[in-house]
């Protein structure tokens, strides 16, 4: 049986290697969600956790990934929240709640990430900075069992490394989202601890590519290698105020109450993330172009270019 061990600087490079190996060496399995190619015991390392977003038009999931992150950070398991960003979530919900939601387990009432920060402040070399996500009773869930079992943090040589353990991971739809959300959490924790960002490691029991996504994976491979382009760094100053501003804007945009005006946004990292949320609900090329021109950092502009092309394709039909 083939072993997959990938270490690359960017998400795109990780996906190139991962898809190629799954298509070449994956073993065919027939789980409940359909035929797939699988490699067990996979190890993926992202050496630059800020290079967490694909630069491919086909794989640039920044809007839905950002929405999923903010859902986690709200501590919520509410279906209506996450369905705004990802339409397939009703498949995993019971009575308007997502049983395996990570938010309550990471940012809920007990706020376990805060415990991790407190532990590492007291004992920087600790090996106990673990947040458990999967619980044995989840096997009784009606529709959704968490794919992530736990995440672990290490401070080594003045940097915060993070390790995520997955029981199962969809390489095409799930992996890009997971790497985005978990490395964003890694960066948040690093800033709260006052240390630099280290590496990110992703261990997977069953890494698989569904047959229905095989052609999409081949098309991505056919694009060739994209330049490694990291997101800008989160600002160290006023972290909590910036996060709160982003969360407040997200809620306003999602429920359409007191929607932030483009002209009221400032010139920092958090306001650029709010601009992404504004772009997600933009209804015209003119509106998207106005938002695109207002970004402080050019990194984000390409993702609006992708959306503009979709508007143009729709208009041409």
C-alpha positions as CSV (number, residue, x, y, z in Angstrom):
1,X,0.0,0.0,0.0
2,X,1.3,3.4,-1.0
3,X,2.3,6.0,1.7
4,X,1.7,9.7,1.0
5,X,4.0,12.2,2.6
6,X,3.9,15.7,1.2
7,X,5.8,18.8,2.4
8,X,5.3,22.0,0.3
9,X,5.2,25.7,0.9
10,X,1.8,26.5,-0.5
11,X,-1.7,25.0,-0.7
12,X,-1.5,24.8,-4.5
13,X,1.7,22.8,-4.3
14,X,0.2,20.5,-1.7
15,X,-2.9,19.9,-3.9
16,X,-0.7,19.2,-7.0
17,X,1.2,16.5,-5.2
18,X,-1.8,15.1,-3.3
19,X,-4.1,14.8,-6.3
20,X,-1.4,13.3,-8.5
21,X,-0.6,10.7,-5.9
22,X,-4.2,9.8,-5.2
23,X,-5.0,9.4,-8.9
24,X,-1.8,7.3,-9.4
25,X,-1.7,5.2,-6.2
26,X,-5.1,5.5,-4.6
27,X,-6.9,2.3,-3.8
28,X,-10.6,2.1,-4.8
29,X,-13.1,2.0,-2.0
30,X,-16.9,2.2,-1.9
31,X,-17.9,4.2,1.2
32,X,-21.5,5.4,1.7
33,X,-20.9,8.7,-0.2
34,X,-19.7,7.0,-3.4
35,X,-16.7,5.4,-5.0
36,X,-13.3,7.0,-4.1
37,X,-9.6,6.6,-4.4
38,X,-8.0,6.3,-1.0
39,X,-4.5,6.5,0.6
40,X,-4.4,5.8,4.4
41,X,-2.0,7.3,6.9
42,X,-1.3,10.4,4.9
43,X,1.0,13.2,6.1
44,X,0.8,16.7,4.7
45,X,3.0,19.6,5.8
46,X,2.5,23.2,4.8
47,X,5.7,25.0,5.6
48,X,4.2,28.4,5.0
49,X,0.8,28.4,6.7
50,X,-0.1,31.8,5.3
51,X,0.1,30.3,1.7
52,X,-3.3,28.8,2.6
53,X,-5.4,29.9,-0.3
54,X,-5.2,28.5,-3.9
55,X,-4.5,30.9,-6.7
56,X,-6.3,28.7,-9.1
57,X,-9.7,30.0,-10.3
58,X,-11.0,26.4,-9.9
59,X,-9.7,26.0,-6.3
60,X,-10.0,29.5,-4.8
61,X,-12.5,28.8,-2.0
62,X,-11.6,31.9,0.0
63,X,-15.2,33.1,0.4
64,X,-16.7,29.8,1.6
65,X,-13.6,29.0,3.7
66,X,-13.7,32.4,5.4
67,X,-17.4,31.9,6.1
68,X,-16.8,28.5,7.6
69,X,-14.0,29.9,9.8
70,X,-16.3,32.6,11.1
71,X,-19.0,30.0,11.8
72,X,-16.4,28.1,13.9
73,X,-15.4,31.2,15.7
74,X,-19.0,32.1,16.6
75,X,-19.1,28.8,18.6
76,X,-22.3,28.0,16.7
77,X,-23.8,24.8,15.2
78,X,-26.6,26.7,13.5
79,X,-27.4,25.5,10.0
80,X,-28.7,28.8,8.7
81,X,-25.4,30.5,9.4
82,X,-23.2,28.1,7.5
83,X,-25.7,27.4,4.7
84,X,-25.3,31.1,3.7
85,X,-21.7,30.2,2.7
86,X,-21.9,26.4,1.9
87,X,-25.1,25.1,0.4
88,X,-24.5,21.4,1.0
89,X,-24.6,21.7,4.8
90,X,-28.3,20.7,5.1
91,X,-27.2,17.2,4.3
92,X,-25.4,17.1,7.7
93,X,-28.1,18.9,9.8
94,X,-30.8,17.7,12.2
95,X,-33.5,20.2,13.3
96,X,-31.5,23.1,12.1
97,X,-28.3,22.1,13.9
98,X,-25.1,20.5,12.5
99,X,-24.3,17.6,14.8
100,X,-20.6,17.5,14.2
101,X,-20.0,21.3,14.1
102,X,-16.5,22.3,15.2
103,X,-17.5,25.7,16.6
104,X,-19.0,24.6,19.9
105,X,-16.0,22.3,20.5
106,X,-13.4,25.0,19.7
107,X,-15.0,28.3,20.6
108,X,-18.1,27.3,22.6
109,X,-19.0,27.9,26.2
110,X,-15.7,26.3,27.5
111,X,-13.6,28.0,24.8
112,X,-11.0,25.3,24.7
113,X,-8.6,27.3,22.6
114,X,-8.3,29.8,25.5
115,X,-7.2,26.9,27.7
116,X,-4.5,26.0,25.2
117,X,-3.2,29.6,25.2
118,X,-3.2,29.7,29.0
119,X,-1.3,26.4,29.1
120,X,1.4,27.4,26.7
121,X,1.9,30.7,28.4
122,X,2.6,28.9,31.6
123,X,4.5,26.0,30.1
124,X,5.8,26.8,26.6
125,X,7.4,23.3,26.1
126,X,4.2,21.5,27.0
127,X,3.0,18.5,24.9
128,X,-0.5,18.7,26.4
129,X,-1.9,21.6,24.3
130,X,-4.5,19.5,22.7
131,X,-8.1,20.3,21.7
132,X,-10.3,17.2,21.3
133,X,-13.0,17.6,18.6
134,X,-14.2,14.0,17.9
135,X,-15.9,12.3,20.8
136,X,-16.8,8.6,21.0
137,X,-20.5,9.5,21.3
138,X,-20.4,11.2,17.9
139,X,-20.6,7.7,16.4
140,X,-24.3,7.8,17.4
141,X,-24.9,11.0,15.4
142,X,-27.7,10.7,12.9
143,X,-26.0,12.6,10.0
144,X,-22.6,14.0,10.8
145,X,-19.6,12.6,12.5
146,X,-16.6,15.1,12.9
147,X,-13.8,14.3,10.4
148,X,-11.3,16.0,12.7
149,X,-10.3,14.1,15.8
150,X,-8.0,16.7,17.5
151,X,-5.6,19.6,17.0
152,X,-2.4,20.1,18.9
153,X,-0.1,23.1,19.4
154,X,3.7,23.2,20.1
155,X,6.0,26.1,20.8
156,X,9.3,25.1,19.4
157,X,12.3,27.5,18.8
158,X,10.0,30.5,19.3
159,X,7.4,29.4,16.8
160,X,4.0,27.9,17.0
161,X,3.6,24.6,15.2
162,X,0.2,23.0,14.8
163,X,-0.8,19.4,14.1
164,X,-4.2,18.4,13.0
165,X,-5.4,14.8,13.1
166,X,-8.2,13.7,10.8
167,X,-10.0,10.4,10.8
168,X,-11.2,11.1,7.2
169,X,-10.6,13.9,4.7
170,X,-12.2,14.6,1.2
171,X,-9.1,15.8,-0.7
172,X,-11.1,17.8,-3.2
173,X,-13.8,19.6,-1.2
174,X,-12.6,19.3,2.4
175,X,-8.9,19.6,2.4
176,X,-8.6,23.2,1.0
177,X,-11.2,24.4,3.6
178,X,-9.5,22.5,6.5
179,X,-6.1,23.9,5.7
180,X,-7.5,27.4,5.5
181,X,-9.5,27.4,8.7
182,X,-7.0,25.6,10.8
183,X,-4.0,27.7,9.7
184,X,-6.0,30.8,10.4
185,X,-6.7,29.5,13.9
186,X,-2.9,28.7,14.2
187,X,-2.1,32.3,13.4
188,X,-4.6,33.7,15.8
189,X,-3.2,31.5,18.6
190,X,0.4,32.4,17.7
191,X,-0.4,36.1,18.0
192,X,-2.1,35.6,21.3
193,X,1.0,33.8,22.6
194,X,3.4,36.4,21.2
195,X,5.3,33.9,19.1
196,X,6.1,33.6,15.4
197,X,4.1,31.3,13.1
198,X,5.7,27.9,12.6
199,X,4.7,25.0,10.3
200,X,1.4,23.2,9.9
201,X,1.0,19.4,9.7
202,X,-2.1,17.6,8.7
203,X,-2.3,13.8,9.5
204,X,-5.2,11.9,7.8
205,X,-6.4,8.3,8.4
206,X,-8.3,8.1,5.2
207,X,-7.4,10.7,2.6
208,X,-9.7,10.2,-0.4
209,X,-10.8,11.6,-3.8
210,X,-14.3,10.8,-4.8
211,X,-14.7,9.5,-8.4
212,X,-17.1,12.4,-9.1
213,X,-14.2,14.8,-8.5
214,X,-11.5,12.9,-10.4
215,X,-11.8,14.9,-13.6
216,X,-11.8,18.2,-11.6
217,X,-8.6,17.1,-9.9
218,X,-7.0,16.3,-13.3
219,X,-8.0,19.7,-14.6
220,X,-6.3,21.3,-11.7
221,X,-3.2,19.4,-12.2
222,X,-3.3,20.4,-15.9
223,X,-3.1,24.1,-14.9
224,X,0.5,23.5,-13.8
225,X,2.2,25.0,-10.8
226,X,1.1,28.3,-9.4
227,X,3.4,30.8,-7.7
228,X,3.4,30.5,-3.9
229,X,1.7,33.7,-2.7
230,X,1.0,33.9,1.1
231,X,-1.8,35.9,2.6
232,X,-0.7,39.1,4.4
233,X,0.2,38.6,8.1
234,X,-2.5,39.2,10.7
235,X,-1.8,42.4,12.6
236,X,-0.4,42.0,16.1
237,X,-1.9,45.2,17.4
238,X,-5.6,45.3,18.4
239,X,-6.1,41.7,17.4
240,X,-9.3,41.2,19.5
241,X,-10.8,44.5,18.3
242,X,-10.1,43.5,14.7
243,X,-11.7,40.0,15.1
244,X,-14.7,41.5,16.8
245,X,-15.1,44.0,14.0
246,X,-15.0,41.3,11.4
247,X,-17.5,39.1,13.3
248,X,-19.9,42.0,13.7
249,X,-19.7,42.9,10.0
250,X,-20.2,39.2,9.0
251,X,-23.4,39.0,11.0
252,X,-24.7,42.3,9.7
253,X,-24.1,41.2,6.1
254,X,-25.5,37.7,6.6
255,X,-28.8,38.9,8.2
256,X,-28.9,42.1,6.2
257,X,-29.0,44.5,9.2
258,X,-26.8,47.6,9.3
259,X,-24.7,46.4,6.4
260,X,-21.2,48.0,6.4
261,X,-20.7,50.7,3.8
262,X,-17.7,50.4,1.6
263,X,-16.7,54.0,2.4
264,X,-16.7,53.3,6.1
265,X,-14.0,50.6,5.9
266,X,-10.4,51.4,7.0
267,X,-7.1,50.3,5.5
268,X,-6.1,47.2,7.4
269,X,-6.2,43.4,7.2
270,X,-9.6,43.0,8.9
271,X,-11.3,45.5,6.7
272,X,-10.0,43.7,3.6
273,X,-11.7,40.5,5.0
274,X,-14.9,42.5,5.4
275,X,-14.5,43.6,1.7
276,X,-14.4,39.9,0.8
277,X,-17.7,39.4,2.6
278,X,-19.1,42.4,0.8
279,X,-18.0,41.0,-2.6
280,X,-19.7,37.7,-1.8
281,X,-23.1,39.5,-1.8
282,X,-22.3,41.9,-4.6
283,X,-25.0,41.9,-7.4
284,X,-23.3,43.6,-10.3
285,X,-19.9,44.0,-12.1
286,X,-19.9,47.7,-11.1
287,X,-20.3,46.9,-7.4
288,X,-17.6,44.2,-7.6
289,X,-15.2,46.6,-9.4
290,X,-15.7,49.2,-6.7
291,X,-14.9,46.7,-4.0
292,X,-11.9,45.4,-5.9
293,X,-10.4,48.9,-6.2
294,X,-10.8,49.5,-2.5
295,X,-8.6,46.6,-1.2
296,X,-5.6,47.7,0.8
297,X,-3.7,44.6,-0.1
298,X,-3.4,43.3,-3.7
299,X,-3.4,39.7,-2.5
300,X,-7.2,39.6,-2.3
301,X,-8.0,41.2,-5.7
302,X,-7.5,38.1,-7.8
303,X,-10.5,36.5,-6.0
304,X,-12.7,39.3,-7.2
305,X,-11.4,38.9,-10.7
306,X,-12.6,35.3,-10.6
307,X,-16.1,36.5,-9.6
308,X,-16.1,39.2,-12.2
309,X,-15.4,36.6,-14.9
310,X,-18.4,34.7,-13.7
311,X,-20.6,37.8,-14.1
312,X,-19.2,38.2,-17.6
313,X,-19.8,34.6,-18.5
314,X,-23.4,34.9,-17.3
315,X,-24.0,38.1,-19.2
316,X,-22.6,36.5,-22.4
317,X,-25.1,33.6,-22.3
